[in-house]
């Protein structure tokens, strides 16, 4: 039965982690997979999360199933975080949210919903984008196209080309935007660019799907939601897939949500009933723990302010590493200009290192970077900065 099955290629990002684990170089550095690391290179459990967990363990009374969409308290807390406390969409019940296993789970539910109810839609993703996007939509049988985003020469957003691409997208198709901290480039549209994109979306009539995996990693919780909130001033419908893997450090608890914003409360009810059907035949209902932690933290003022402080500390550390990386490379006499790295947002930067540089860094120095040249800035520490920049300087000299 299985004789004809060939081995699948290693996942371009998670496969790198497996290889890193087997790396014997004692000075190895992992700038591959996107997890936050502190100044000791550890991925700690946030204090706010630990405290919430202690309360939950003490008070938990049942392990019975959650409903298909997860708990009421979680769904409300997510909407408030995404849209802002007094948003009229919440008041008018134009949005419904379901808890999902991570941001990937949310995207998969969105993909199944789109395939079932908009089967001829093409999903447009930025070029480049997170490696899993294309596979998620293709795996349900949807067509995936790409729109212009990054200009490799200037290492910035090619906004004119982006507008030109999206002007070709017909009504009824779906366009995926990264809410903030674009993965892999670290480059986001500005406020006025978001406004222009929203206007174009309204004119063209495509459905925006926001992938929001890094809220709070860019500038701040509200600032990072600016893109999707700007859109919602101009367009009546949207899908939002958000994740708490990064901003709560809850990677392995798998906690995220899919939110459908509709023109009316009635439409929202109907759409949501179909979203729930997609979930029922997929994983039936979500795991409880991670979402319970997020709910506890978001709704308790003391835990909330502790979390916001911890989130700010993560954000600040990444900004500092960006600056130190640029300064250290310069101090090592690297001639290429890397200053663009300190202007980018979130965990990732597109370094401009070629696949050959990436291969050499791995083979000769035990430094692991995704093949595209995407580096996880959070993997840098004050301790590994010198050897890292020495190695990069060496490979750049050729
Ligand atoms: N979207 C983007 C852009 C991401 O970078 C990630 C995580 N790497 C996800 C979605 C998925 O997040 P999760 O781990 O919560 O499934």
Boltz pocket constraint, residues with backbone or C-beta under 6 A from the ligand:
constraints:
  - pocket:
      binder: B
      contacts: [[A, 34], [A, 101], [A, 102], [A, 103], [A, 104], [A, 105], [A, 130], [A, 178], [A, 183], [A, 211], [A, 212], [A, 213], [A, 242], [A, 243], [A, 244], [A, 245], [A, 251], [A, 255], [A, 256]]
      max_distance: 6.0
